[in-house]
Amino acid sequence: MRVFILGATGAIGQSITLELIAHGHEIVALARSDTSEAKLVAKNISVIRGDLRAPVEWCKIIHDVDAIIHVAGTFSDDEGDVDHHLVSVLIAEAKRAEQKIRFIYTGGCWLFGETGDEIADETSEFDPLSAFYWVVENSRLVFEAPCFETMMIHPAMVYDRDGGTMSRFLSSARQAGRVEVWGSLKTRWPVVHSEDNAQAYRLVLEHGQAGQSYCVAAETGVWVGDMAAVIGQRFGLTTTPWVRDVFDVVREHGEWAFGPTLDQQIRGEKIMRTLGWPPKFTNILTEIG
Ligand SMILES: NC(=O)c1ccc[n+]([C@@H]2O[C@H](COP(=O)([O-])OP(=O)(O)OC[C@H]3O[C@@H](n4cnc5c(N)ncnc54)[C@H](OP(=O)(O)O)[C@@H]3O)[C@@H](O)[C@H]2O)c1
């Protein structure tokens, strides 16, 4: 398929792009800067220059593709408005398309709120953080657009040994000599390795059913305290983790910072059963240690 990717230079978009290329798909990626364009061109990826904030300037590209994957995020206070404008412009443009376009819209585990000992899945009610309520509203617009075959993916916390959701643990261990944790050691994160997440996006692109959502988690819930301890051992630290008050981090970083403090469990059973998704990385503690 010829696929247009928004966010191809991002933490989760990079591995999705490489996975699709490795499986013969042709990619066109949105790049908003010389730096992003250079990164993509270095991988022989076709680029269209443009900004999420100005979709009218580049939206005609959708007539040249079979599918759109949206994994971009501005992480700004106006992100909901930016995304609403973006999806509205894409829907208006797609009405002029000759055939339906497959569209993967990205949600995320934080839309399910705190689950505690329950395990959420695609059938669970959303309970989003206020900073992410717009994702639920905008996804409805995309699902309802008759010009798209829409699927939604909810990635768990996406990690790899040297980055993704491990980045803060790693940088604090390196720079401050102690692992920085937000909220509590007694919270759980559903997790998925970036390569497994990328494979899930490809399977949904190729075989996902329009109108469906897929939770992508290889491990339902791993204790943050265990991950912090393993990173500490990896760096030879004898210090205990620096557990920061949740309101302190929210004051510093904004409302989204409640996300990593949620005690959550999510299962990825549906995508395993219906699309044969086989996660390769099923023990984060081994992988990051
Ligand atoms: N990472 C996770 O564990 C995770 C889990 C669940 C859901 N999600 C969701 O997945 C999405 C991507 O997350 P991420 O962690 O990959 O984010 P990220 O690493 O910050 O990447 C964001 C991407 O969006 C692009 N972008 C940002 N502002 C743009 C603009 N104004 N115009 C054009 N492109 C722009 C960035 O391009 P530049 O390279 O030019 O900055 C980059 O490619 C977000 O919606 C996030 O909520 C992430």
Ligand as a Chemical Component Dictionary entry (heavy atoms), coordinates in Angstrom:
data_LIG
# 
_chem_comp.id                   LIG 
_chem_comp.type                 NON-POLYMER 
_chem_comp.pdbx_formal_charge   0 
_chem_comp.three_letter_code    LIG 
# 
loop_
_chem_comp_atom.comp_id 
_chem_comp_atom.atom_id 
_chem_comp_atom.alt_atom_id 
_chem_comp_atom.type_symbol 
_chem_comp_atom.charge 
_chem_comp_atom.model_Cartn_x 
_chem_comp_atom.model_Cartn_y 
_chem_comp_atom.model_Cartn_z 
_chem_comp_atom.pdbx_ordinal 
LIG N1  N1  N 0  4.950  7.018  23.063 1  
LIG C1  C1  C 0  4.005  6.297  23.660 2  
LIG O1  O1  O 0  4.284  5.434  24.532 3  
LIG C2  C2  C 0  2.548  6.494  23.273 4  
LIG C3  C3  C 0  1.610  5.604  23.813 5  
LIG C4  C4  C 0  0.285  5.773  23.463 6  
LIG C5  C5  C 0  -0.095 6.781  22.598 7  
LIG N2  N2  N 1  0.841  7.651  22.099 8  
LIG C6  C6  C 0  0.407  8.714  21.183 9  
LIG O2  O2  O 0  1.100  8.578  19.954 10 
LIG C7  C7  C 0  1.321  9.863  19.376 11 
LIG C8  C8  C 0  2.810  10.033 19.101 12 
LIG O3  O3  O 0  3.520  9.899  20.313 13 
LIG P1  P1  P 0  5.114  9.904  20.343 14 
LIG O4  O4  O 0  5.498  9.494  21.705 15 
LIG O5  O5  O -1 5.645  9.157  19.176 16 
LIG O6  O6  O 0  5.415  11.473 20.150 17 
LIG P2  P2  P 0  6.769  12.204 19.708 18 
LIG O7  O7  O 0  7.941  11.325 19.862 19 
LIG O8  O8  O 0  6.770  13.536 20.385 20 
LIG O9  O9  O 0  6.555  12.445 18.118 21 
LIG C9  C9  C 0  5.651  13.403 17.669 22 
LIG C10 C10 C 0  5.658  13.408 16.155 23 
LIG O10 O10 O 0  4.743  14.427 15.716 24 
LIG C11 C11 C 0  5.427  15.337 14.881 25 
LIG N3  N3  N 0  4.928  16.701 15.065 26 
LIG C12 C12 C 0  4.801  17.370 16.226 27 
LIG N4  N4  N 0  4.304  18.596 16.001 28 
LIG C13 C13 C 0  4.142  18.703 14.655 29 
LIG C14 C14 C 0  3.676  19.727 13.809 30 
LIG N5  N5  N 0  3.278  20.914 14.300 31 
LIG N6  N6  N 0  3.629  19.494 12.485 32 
LIG C15 C15 C 0  4.049  18.298 11.971 33 
LIG N7  N7  N 0  4.496  17.278 12.721 34 
LIG C16 C16 C 0  4.540  17.481 14.058 35 
LIG C17 C17 C 0  6.881  15.271 15.322 36 
LIG O11 O11 O 0  7.707  15.777 14.290 37 
LIG P3  P3  P 0  9.187  16.398 14.604 38 
LIG O12 O12 O 0  10.131 15.240 14.532 39 
LIG O13 O13 O 0  9.382  17.380 13.525 40 
LIG O14 O14 O 0  9.133  16.998 15.976 41 
LIG C18 C18 C 0  7.023  13.770 15.545 42 
LIG O15 O15 O 0  7.173  13.103 14.308 43 
LIG C19 C19 C 0  0.764  10.879 20.362 44 
LIG O16 O16 O 0  -0.554 11.203 19.982 45 
LIG C20 C20 C 0  0.760  10.114 21.681 46 
LIG O17 O17 O 0  -0.217 10.609 22.580 47 
LIG C21 C21 C 0  2.160  7.508  22.422 48 
# 
loop_
_chem_comp_bond.comp_id 
_chem_comp_bond.atom_id_1 
_chem_comp_bond.atom_id_2 
_chem_comp_bond.value_order 
_chem_comp_bond.pdbx_ordinal 
LIG N1  C1  SING 1  
LIG C1  O1  DOUB 2  
LIG C1  C2  SING 3  
LIG C2  C3  SING 4  
LIG C2  C21 DOUB 5  
LIG C3  C4  DOUB 6  
LIG C4  C5  SING 7  
LIG C5  N2  DOUB 8  
LIG N2  C6  SING 9  
LIG N2  C21 SING 10 
LIG C6  O2  SING 11 
LIG C6  C20 SING 12 
LIG O2  C7  SING 13 
LIG C7  C8  SING 14 
LIG C7  C19 SING 15 
LIG C8  O3  SING 16 
LIG O3  P1  SING 17 
LIG P1  O4  DOUB 18 
LIG P1  O5  SING 19 
LIG P1  O6  SING 20 
LIG O6  P2  SING 21 
LIG P2  O7  DOUB 22 
LIG P2  O8  SING 23 
LIG P2  O9  SING 24 
LIG O9  C9  SING 25 
LIG C9  C10 SING 26 
LIG C10 O10 SING 27 
LIG C10 C18 SING 28 
LIG O10 C11 SING 29 
LIG C11 N3  SING 30 
LIG C11 C17 SING 31 
LIG N3  C12 SING 32 
LIG N3  C16 SING 33 
LIG C12 N4  DOUB 34 
LIG N4  C13 SING 35 
LIG C13 C14 SING 36 
LIG C13 C16 DOUB 37 
LIG C14 N5  SING 38 
LIG C14 N6  DOUB 39 
LIG N6  C15 SING 40 
LIG C15 N7  DOUB 41 
LIG N7  C16 SING 42 
LIG C17 O11 SING 43 
LIG C17 C18 SING 44 
LIG O11 P3  SING 45 
LIG P3  O12 DOUB 46 
LIG P3  O13 SING 47 
LIG P3  O14 SING 48 
LIG C18 O15 SING 49 
LIG C19 O16 SING 50 
LIG C19 C20 SING 51 
LIG C20 O17 SING 52 
# 
